[in-house]
Amino acid sequence: MVRALFLMLVGALIVALILIFLILPSINWSATRKPGQLETRLADYVMSNWVGRHAAKQTNPINPTPKNLKAGQGDFEEHCATCHGLDGSGENGENRFEADFYPPVPKLTEVAQEWSDGELYFIISNGIALSGMPAFGKKHDSKDIWGMVLWVRHLAQLSPAEKAALESRAHMSTEQHQKMMEESHPQETQPHNPAPSAEPEHHH
């Protein structure tokens, strides 16, 4: 019995070593690829159950007054819009990094609206490991986080005027970024390898 258990442990160790040193390095770990259906379903199942088990059954204690919405928008744009975009469009829109994410940045006007207020608070506060979603709970007070939850909810209810204003600001941010990049990488005014001048002719 002991020998059989020992052989099983040795076999499991060999399999683990093969997995770590041979199989895992051969997998495409690039952030440009998209998750497969099986991976997406498994991740969604694990995350939804994790959040559902630990998030408080609580509604947002902050009322959606113009003042509170403005404060929530300010915190969202300071901490969240870099990845999620000013309008919450995520990777479907323009993130300030101009980069691909793995997993893709979710669209807050769709996916996030399925979570309860308490679940959104839990996600913002604790973050999600290995997803790029940071945790804000230890360095921000609860009022700020509830304000961000309030603005995330509002993103799905933006008026045409609010959408136009955000699109205009996003366009301006893109232009400012392009200008900054041009200034930091100025084009060369002189060619790198100028053609040699012709030697003067010598008349005898």
Backbone as JSON, one array per atom type, in Angstrom:
{
  "sequence": "MVRALFLMLVGALIVALILIFLILPSINWSATRKPGQLETRLADYVMSNWVGRHAAKQTNPINPTPKNLKAGQGDFEEHCATCHGLDGSGENGENRFEADFYPPVPKLTEVAQEWSDGELYFIISNGIALSGMPAFGKKHDSKDIWGMVLWVRHLAQLSPAEKAALESRAHMSTEQHQKMMEESHPQETQPHNPAPSAEPEHHH",
  "N": [[0.83, -1.21, 0.0], [1.9, 1.23, 0.88], [4.02, 1.41, -0.9], [2.65, 1.58, -3.33], [1.38, 4.01, -3.01], [3.6, 5.65, -2.88], [4.65, 5.34, -5.47], [2.58, 6.47, -6.93], [2.76, 9.13, -6.12], [5.3, 9.78, -7.1], [4.81, 9.47, -9.83], [2.89, 11.48, -10.2], [4.48, 13.69, -9.65], [6.32, 13.59, -11.77], [4.61, 14.02, -13.94], [3.79, 16.61, -13.3], [6.22, 18.0, -13.55], [6.75, 17.64, -16.27], [4.6, 19.05, -17.29], [5.18, 21.66, -16.35], [7.78, 22.28, -17.37], [7.81, 21.53, -20.06], [5.25, 21.56, -21.42], [3.78, 23.94, -20.61], [5.58, 26.14, -21.32], [5.33, 26.02, -24.08], [2.87, 26.97, -24.74], [0.85, 29.58, -26.09], [1.27, 32.59, -24.67], [0.69, 35.15, -25.23], [-0.71, 38.44, -24.94], [-2.21, 39.33, -26.99], [-3.83, 37.44, -28.07], [-7.13, 35.94, -28.08], [-9.25, 34.71, -25.48], [-10.3, 31.27, -25.45], [-13.48, 29.53, -25.9], [-13.96, 27.55, -23.92], [-12.13, 28.25, -21.93], [-13.08, 30.81, -21.34], [-15.69, 30.29, -20.37], [-15.09, 28.72, -18.12], [-13.58, 30.52, -16.57], [-15.48, 32.54, -16.18], [-17.37, 31.12, -14.69], [-15.95, 30.44, -12.33], [-15.22, 33.0, -11.36], [-17.72, 34.31, -11.06], [-18.92, 32.75, -9.11], [-17.1, 33.03, -7.01], [-17.24, 35.81, -6.49], [-19.98, 36.02, -5.95], [-20.2, 34.52, -3.59], [-18.78, 35.96, -1.68], [-19.33, 38.7, -1.81], [-21.06, 41.46, -0.35], [-24.56, 41.57, 0.38], [-25.78, 44.16, -0.57], [-27.15, 47.33, -1.35], [-26.31, 50.31, -3.19], [-25.4, 52.87, -1.04], [-25.24, 55.51, -1.69], [-26.96, 58.16, -3.1], [-28.08, 58.86, -6.46], [-27.46, 61.72, -7.06], [-26.82, 64.81, -8.85], [-24.4, 65.93, -7.85], [-23.17, 63.75, -6.54], [-22.91, 61.97, -8.67], [-21.14, 63.4, -10.29], [-18.87, 63.41, -8.66], [-18.36, 60.65, -8.54], [-17.88, 60.17, -11.25], [-15.53, 61.61, -11.55], [-13.69, 60.12, -9.95], [-13.83, 57.68, -11.3], [-12.82, 58.36, -13.85], [-10.28, 59.06, -13.13], [-9.15, 56.69, -12.1], [-10.11, 54.45, -13.51], [-10.79, 54.84, -16.22], [-8.58, 54.75, -17.84], [-8.14, 52.14, -18.67], [-10.77, 51.17, -19.16], [-11.95, 53.11, -20.72], [-13.45, 56.35, -21.29], [-16.19, 56.2, -21.63], [-16.76, 53.69, -20.75], [-16.54, 51.66, -22.6], [-14.58, 49.79, -22.83], [-12.39, 47.34, -24.26], [-13.58, 47.42, -26.68], [-13.68, 50.0, -27.37], [-11.66, 52.94, -27.16], [-8.87, 52.58, -25.3], [-6.59, 54.23, -23.12], [-4.06, 53.22, -23.18], [-3.71, 52.22, -25.66], [-3.55, 49.48, -26.35], [-3.58, 45.83, -26.33], [-5.41, 43.63, -24.21], [-5.32, 40.83, -21.95], [-7.23, 38.86, -19.99], [-9.67, 40.3, -22.35], [-10.62, 43.76, -21.83], [-13.58, 44.29, -20.07], [-16.82, 45.38, -21.27], [-18.33, 47.93, -19.71], [-20.89, 48.91, -19.91], [-22.44, 46.8, -20.5], [-21.68, 44.01, -19.54], [-20.96, 44.57, -16.83], [-23.32, 45.56, -15.8], [-24.83, 43.43, -15.08], [-24.04, 42.63, -12.61], [-24.71, 42.92, -9.09], [-25.05, 45.84, -6.92], [-23.52, 45.45, -4.59], [-21.8, 43.42, -5.47], [-20.38, 44.7, -7.52], [-19.06, 46.6, -5.97], [-17.47, 44.88, -4.42], [-15.79, 43.78, -6.41], [-14.41, 46.07, -7.39], [-13.18, 46.86, -5.04], [-11.59, 44.63, -4.26], [-10.34, 43.72, -6.55], [-9.27, 41.58, -9.32], [-7.41, 38.79, -9.56], [-4.75, 38.1, -11.87], [-5.96, 39.26, -14.06], [-5.61, 41.87, -14.66], [-7.21, 43.66, -13.39], [-7.09, 45.93, -10.86], [-6.97, 46.25, -7.2], [-8.78, 48.45, -5.16], [-9.54, 48.79, -2.57], [-7.9, 48.99, -0.2], [-6.63, 51.44, -0.34], [-8.44, 53.42, -0.78], [-11.33, 55.11, 0.41], [-14.58, 53.85, 1.41], [-16.65, 55.45, 0.46], [-15.66, 56.65, -1.88], [-15.39, 54.39, -3.5], [-18.03, 53.47, -3.66], [-19.0, 55.64, -5.03], [-17.79, 55.28, -7.53], [-19.05, 52.92, -8.28], [-21.61, 53.96, -8.57], [-21.25, 55.64, -10.81], [-20.53, 53.78, -12.75], [-22.93, 52.39, -13.01], [-24.41, 54.46, -14.1], [-23.28, 54.79, -16.59], [-24.54, 53.11, -18.37], [-26.82, 54.46, -18.84], [-26.47, 56.86, -20.11], [-27.21, 60.09, -21.37], [-27.9, 61.39, -24.72], [-26.5, 63.84, -24.95], [-24.57, 63.59, -22.93], [-23.12, 61.38, -23.88], [-22.1, 62.46, -26.26], [-20.46, 64.46, -25.22], [-18.54, 62.94, -23.83], [-17.43, 61.47, -25.94], [-16.29, 63.54, -27.41], [-14.34, 64.44, -25.6], [-12.8, 62.13, -25.4], [-11.78, 62.01, -27.97], [-10.24, 64.31, -27.99], [-8.36, 63.6, -26.06], [-7.05, 61.55, -27.39], [-5.88, 62.97, -29.5], [-4.18, 64.64, -28.03], [-2.49, 62.73, -26.95], [-1.27, 61.74, -29.28], [0.06, 64.05, -30.11], [1.86, 64.37, -28.0], [3.42, 62.08, -28.32], [4.55, 62.62, -30.81], [6.09, 64.82, -30.17], [7.91, 63.69, -28.42], [9.22, 61.96, -30.06], [10.64, 63.3, -32.32], [10.71, 63.91, -35.84], [13.46, 63.26, -37.97], [15.23, 65.93, -39.37], [17.26, 65.92, -41.15], [18.58, 63.64, -43.55], [19.65, 60.33, -42.65], [21.88, 59.19, -43.91], [23.41, 61.12, -45.79], [23.83, 61.81, -49.25], [27.03, 61.55, -50.73], [28.94, 64.4, -51.69], [29.74, 65.37, -55.02], [33.05, 64.97, -56.27], [35.27, 67.6, -57.17], [36.16, 68.23, -60.59], [39.33, 67.7, -62.07], [41.35, 69.48, -64.15], [43.81, 69.09, -66.56]],
  "CA": [[0.0, 0.0, 0.0], [2.8, 2.38, 0.97], [4.77, 1.47, -2.15], [1.75, 2.05, -4.37], [1.18, 5.44, -2.79], [4.86, 6.31, -3.26], [4.73, 5.34, -6.94], [1.6, 7.44, -7.41], [3.31, 10.46, -5.87], [6.39, 9.97, -8.06], [4.18, 9.67, -11.14], [2.28, 12.81, -10.22], [5.58, 14.66, -9.71], [6.85, 13.55, -13.14], [3.62, 14.69, -14.79], [3.85, 18.04, -12.99], [7.45, 18.53, -14.12], [6.55, 17.69, -17.73], [3.66, 20.15, -17.54], [5.83, 22.95, -16.08], [8.97, 22.55, -18.17], [7.66, 21.22, -21.48], [3.97, 21.93, -22.01], [3.42, 25.34, -20.36], [6.34, 27.1, -22.13], [4.95, 25.94, -25.5], [1.56, 27.6, -24.91], [0.9, 30.99, -26.48], [0.9, 33.43, -23.54], [0.58, 36.53, -25.7], [-1.93, 39.16, -24.57], [-2.95, 39.7, -28.2], [-4.79, 36.41, -28.44], [-8.41, 35.99, -27.39], [-9.54, 33.46, -24.76], [-11.2, 30.33, -26.08], [-14.8, 29.4, -25.28], [-13.86, 26.75, -22.7], [-11.44, 29.07, -20.93], [-13.97, 31.91, -20.95], [-16.77, 29.75, -19.54], [-14.54, 28.29, -16.83], [-13.22, 31.72, -15.82], [-16.73, 33.19, -15.77], [-18.0, 30.32, -13.63], [-15.17, 30.57, -11.1], [-15.29, 34.37, -10.85], [-19.07, 34.64, -10.63], [-19.17, 32.06, -7.84], [-16.25, 33.66, -6.0], [-17.82, 37.11, -6.14], [-21.29, 35.81, -5.35], [-20.09, 33.98, -2.23], [-18.11, 36.86, -0.74], [-19.82, 40.08, -1.88], [-22.16, 41.78, 0.56], [-25.88, 41.79, -0.21], [-26.0, 45.56, -0.21], [-27.37, 48.29, -2.43], [-25.49, 51.5, -3.07], [-25.96, 53.82, -0.07], [-25.11, 56.87, -2.21], [-28.02, 58.49, -4.04], [-27.57, 59.38, -7.74], [-27.65, 63.15, -7.24], [-25.81, 65.36, -9.77], [-23.13, 66.1, -7.14], [-22.57, 62.43, -6.31], [-22.52, 61.45, -9.98], [-19.94, 64.11, -10.73], [-17.75, 62.9, -7.86], [-18.1, 59.29, -9.0], [-17.28, 60.26, -12.57], [-14.15, 62.04, -11.37], [-12.88, 58.99, -9.48], [-13.79, 56.69, -12.38], [-11.92, 58.82, -14.9], [-8.93, 59.07, -12.58], [-8.63, 55.36, -11.79], [-10.67, 53.35, -14.3], [-10.97, 55.16, -17.64], [-7.37, 54.43, -18.59], [-8.37, 50.82, -19.3], [-12.16, 50.96, -19.57], [-12.43, 54.19, -21.57], [-14.29, 57.33, -20.61], [-17.59, 55.78, -21.71], [-16.89, 52.31, -20.29], [-16.64, 50.73, -23.73], [-13.57, 48.75, -22.71], [-11.52, 47.07, -25.4], [-14.32, 47.72, -27.9], [-13.47, 51.41, -27.67], [-10.28, 53.39, -27.11], [-8.24, 52.72, -24.0], [-5.48, 55.18, -23.22], [-2.82, 52.51, -23.42], [-3.67, 51.79, -27.07], [-2.95, 48.16, -26.23], [-4.45, 44.67, -26.17], [-5.42, 43.07, -22.86], [-5.75, 39.43, -21.81], [-8.42, 38.81, -20.86], [-10.08, 41.63, -22.84], [-11.28, 44.65, -20.86], [-15.03, 44.15, -20.28], [-17.62, 46.56, -21.58], [-19.07, 48.2, -18.48], [-22.29, 49.21, -20.2], [-23.15, 45.54, -20.72], [-21.36, 42.94, -18.59], [-20.97, 45.04, -15.45], [-24.68, 45.86, -15.35], [-25.42, 42.2, -14.58], [-23.65, 42.46, -11.22], [-25.42, 43.75, -8.11], [-24.22, 46.92, -6.39], [-22.55, 44.86, -3.67], [-20.8, 42.68, -6.24], [-19.5, 45.69, -8.16], [-18.21, 47.14, -4.91], [-16.5, 43.85, -4.07], [-14.81, 43.67, -7.5], [-13.57, 47.26, -7.39], [-12.42, 46.89, -3.8], [-10.64, 43.52, -4.14], [-9.67, 43.41, -7.8], [-9.35, 40.19, -9.79], [-6.05, 38.33, -9.84], [-4.38, 37.61, -13.21], [-6.86, 39.82, -15.07], [-5.3, 43.28, -14.87], [-8.11, 44.48, -12.59], [-6.45, 46.17, -9.56], [-7.81, 46.39, -6.01], [-8.76, 49.81, -4.64], [-10.12, 48.83, -1.23], [-6.99, 49.35, 0.88], [-6.09, 52.79, -0.49], [-9.54, 54.36, -1.02], [-12.41, 54.88, 1.37], [-15.76, 53.21, 0.84], [-17.46, 56.42, -0.25], [-15.11, 56.78, -3.23], [-15.69, 53.18, -4.26], [-19.47, 53.49, -3.97], [-19.17, 56.65, -6.07], [-17.43, 54.67, -8.81], [-20.16, 52.02, -8.6], [-22.7, 54.81, -9.03], [-20.98, 56.11, -12.17], [-20.59, 52.61, -13.64], [-24.35, 52.18, -13.28], [-24.9, 55.57, -14.93], [-22.74, 54.67, -17.94], [-25.53, 52.42, -19.21], [-27.99, 55.33, -18.98], [-26.01, 58.17, -20.55], [-28.05, 60.82, -22.32], [-27.16, 61.71, -25.95], [-25.58, 64.94, -24.69], [-23.44, 63.07, -22.15], [-22.32, 60.56, -24.78], [-21.38, 63.35, -27.18], [-19.4, 65.13, -24.46], [-17.48, 61.97, -23.56], [-16.77, 61.17, -27.21], [-15.46, 64.69, -27.74], [-13.18, 64.42, -24.71], [-11.95, 60.99, -25.78], [-11.1, 62.4, -29.21], [-9.22, 65.28, -27.6], [-7.31, 62.86, -25.36], [-6.28, 60.84, -28.41], [-5.06, 63.96, -30.2], [-3.13, 65.07, -27.12], [-1.52, 61.64, -26.87], [-0.51, 61.72, -30.53], [0.95, 65.21, -30.1], [2.92, 64.09, -27.03], [4.31, 61.09, -28.92], [5.3, 63.29, -31.87], [7.09, 65.69, -29.54], [8.95, 62.87, -27.8], [9.93, 61.28, -31.15], [10.64, 64.22, -33.47], [11.25, 63.37, -37.09], [14.77, 63.79, -38.34], [15.16, 66.91, -40.46], [18.31, 65.6, -42.1], [18.67, 62.2, -43.8], [20.67, 59.66, -41.84], [23.05, 58.95, -44.73], [23.37, 62.04, -46.92], [24.62, 61.39, -50.41], [28.31, 62.26, -50.78], [29.02, 65.41, -52.75], [30.63, 64.97, -56.13], [34.38, 65.55, -56.21], [35.52, 68.51, -58.29], [36.96, 67.69, -61.69], [40.67, 68.25, -62.2], [41.71, 69.67, -65.56], [45.25, 69.15, -66.74]],
  "C": [[0.86, 1.26, 0.0], [3.56, 2.55, -0.32], [3.91, 2.01, -3.28], [1.52, 3.55, -4.25], [2.42, 6.22, -3.2], [4.99, 6.41, -4.78], [3.74, 6.34, -7.54], [2.13, 8.87, -7.25], [4.45, 10.77, -6.85], [5.83, 10.22, -9.46], [3.56, 11.04, -11.27], [3.35, 13.89, -10.33], [6.16, 14.73, -11.12], [5.91, 14.28, -14.09], [3.67, 16.2, -14.58], [5.08, 18.68, -13.61], [7.35, 18.65, -15.64], [5.66, 18.87, -18.08], [4.36, 21.5, -17.41], [6.93, 23.26, -17.09], [8.81, 22.29, -19.67], [6.39, 21.79, -22.09], [3.67, 23.42, -21.84], [4.25, 26.33, -21.19], [5.97, 27.1, -23.61], [3.6, 26.58, -25.79], [1.75, 29.06, -25.27], [0.37, 31.85, -25.33], [0.74, 34.89, -23.94], [-0.75, 37.16, -25.29], [-2.73, 39.58, -25.79], [-3.97, 38.65, -28.59], [-6.06, 36.54, -27.61], [-8.66, 34.66, -26.67], [-10.51, 32.57, -25.54], [-12.51, 30.2, -25.31], [-14.73, 28.65, -23.95], [-13.21, 27.56, -21.59], [-12.35, 30.19, -20.42], [-15.07, 31.42, -20.02], [-16.27, 29.34, -18.16], [-14.2, 29.49, -15.97], [-14.46, 32.44, -15.32], [-17.39, 32.46, -14.62], [-17.28, 30.52, -12.3], [-15.34, 31.96, -10.51], [-16.67, 34.7, -10.32], [-19.4, 33.98, -9.3], [-18.33, 32.65, -6.71], [-16.84, 34.98, -5.53], [-19.14, 36.92, -5.42], [-21.23, 35.33, -3.91], [-19.57, 35.01, -1.22], [-18.63, 38.29, -0.75], [-20.99, 40.28, -0.93], [-23.45, 41.99, -0.21], [-26.33, 43.2, 0.14], [-26.24, 46.4, -1.45], [-26.54, 49.54, -2.16], [-26.11, 52.5, -2.11], [-25.91, 55.27, -0.56], [-26.19, 57.11, -3.26], [-27.44, 59.11, -5.31], [-27.9, 60.86, -7.96], [-26.59, 63.67, -8.22], [-24.44, 65.51, -9.11], [-22.42, 64.76, -6.95], [-22.12, 61.79, -7.62], [-21.24, 62.1, -10.49], [-18.71, 63.63, -9.97], [-17.37, 61.49, -8.3], [-17.44, 59.27, -10.36], [-15.81, 60.67, -12.46], [-13.24, 60.92, -10.93], [-12.75, 57.93, -10.56], [-12.78, 57.11, -13.44], [-10.47, 58.85, -14.42], [-8.33, 57.68, -12.49], [-9.04, 54.26, -12.76], [-10.65, 53.59, -15.81], [-9.74, 54.83, -18.48], [-7.52, 53.1, -19.33], [-9.77, 50.7, -19.9], [-12.68, 52.01, -20.55], [-13.35, 55.12, -20.82], [-15.75, 56.9, -20.58], [-17.8, 54.33, -21.28], [-16.94, 51.27, -21.38], [-15.56, 49.68, -23.74], [-12.74, 48.58, -23.95], [-12.25, 47.29, -26.72], [-14.13, 49.17, -28.32], [-11.99, 51.74, -27.65], [-9.8, 53.46, -25.67], [-6.98, 53.57, -24.16], [-4.13, 54.51, -23.43], [-2.62, 52.19, -24.9], [-3.03, 50.4, -27.15], [-4.02, 47.08, -26.13], [-4.3, 44.13, -24.75], [-5.85, 41.61, -22.91], [-6.0, 39.15, -20.34], [-8.83, 40.22, -21.31], [-10.78, 42.44, -21.75], [-12.79, 44.59, -21.1], [-15.71, 45.48, -20.58], [-18.55, 46.82, -20.4], [-20.54, 48.51, -18.71], [-23.1, 47.95, -20.44], [-22.89, 44.55, -19.59], [-21.51, 43.4, -17.14], [-22.38, 45.28, -14.92], [-25.39, 44.61, -14.81], [-25.07, 41.95, -13.11], [-24.51, 43.34, -10.32], [-24.48, 44.87, -7.63], [-23.13, 46.36, -5.46], [-21.46, 44.1, -4.39], [-19.85, 43.61, -6.97], [-18.54, 46.29, -7.14], [-17.11, 46.14, -4.55], [-15.41, 43.75, -5.13], [-13.86, 44.86, -7.51], [-12.66, 47.27, -6.17], [-11.31, 45.84, -3.77], [-9.86, 43.23, -5.4], [-9.86, 41.95, -8.19], [-7.96, 39.76, -10.23], [-5.91, 37.84, -11.28], [-5.3, 38.14, -14.31], [-6.5, 41.26, -15.43], [-6.18, 44.22, -14.07], [-7.5, 44.68, -11.21], [-7.47, 46.28, -8.43], [-7.66, 47.79, -5.44], [-9.14, 49.91, -3.17], [-9.19, 49.32, -0.14], [-6.52, 50.8, 0.81], [-7.16, 53.83, -0.81], [-10.65, 54.07, -0.02], [-13.65, 54.38, 0.65], [-16.63, 54.18, 0.05], [-16.98, 56.61, -1.69], [-15.47, 55.57, -4.09], [-17.17, 53.12, -4.61], [-19.76, 54.55, -5.04], [-18.83, 56.1, -7.45], [-18.5, 53.67, -9.25], [-21.33, 52.81, -9.16], [-22.49, 55.25, -10.47], [-21.0, 54.95, -13.16], [-22.04, 52.3, -13.99], [-24.87, 53.24, -14.27], [-24.42, 55.46, -16.37], [-23.72, 53.99, -18.9], [-26.76, 53.29, -19.47], [-27.6, 56.73, -19.45], [-26.99, 58.8, -21.53], [-27.24, 61.09, -23.59], [-26.15, 62.83, -25.74], [-24.35, 64.47, -23.91], [-22.53, 62.21, -23.02], [-21.49, 61.42, -25.71], [-20.23, 64.04, -26.46], [-18.24, 64.19, -24.18], [-16.72, 61.62, -24.83], [-15.84, 62.31, -27.62], [-14.19, 64.72, -26.89], [-12.23, 63.28, -25.04], [-11.15, 61.32, -27.03], [-9.98, 63.37, -28.89], [-8.06, 64.58, -26.9], [-6.43, 62.12, -26.35], [-5.36, 61.79, -29.16], [-3.91, 64.43, -29.32], [-2.05, 64.0, -26.99], [-0.65, 61.59, -28.12], [0.49, 62.87, -30.57], [2.13, 64.97, -29.16], [3.93, 63.11, -27.62], [5.15, 61.72, -30.03], [6.39, 64.17, -31.29], [8.23, 64.88, -28.92], [9.75, 62.08, -28.83], [9.93, 62.17, -32.39], [11.26, 63.57, -34.69], [12.57, 64.03, -37.39], [14.62, 64.76, -39.51], [16.2, 66.65, -41.52], [18.32, 64.1, -42.33], [19.83, 61.59, -43.03], [21.97, 59.49, -42.62], [23.01, 59.86, -45.95], [24.29, 61.57, -48.04], [25.92, 62.18, -50.45], [28.33, 63.25, -51.93], [30.01, 64.97, -53.81], [31.97, 65.69, -56.0], [34.6, 66.49, -57.39], [36.41, 67.88, -59.33], [38.31, 68.41, -61.73], [41.06, 68.3, -63.67], [43.22, 69.81, -65.67], [45.58, 69.92, -68.03]]
}
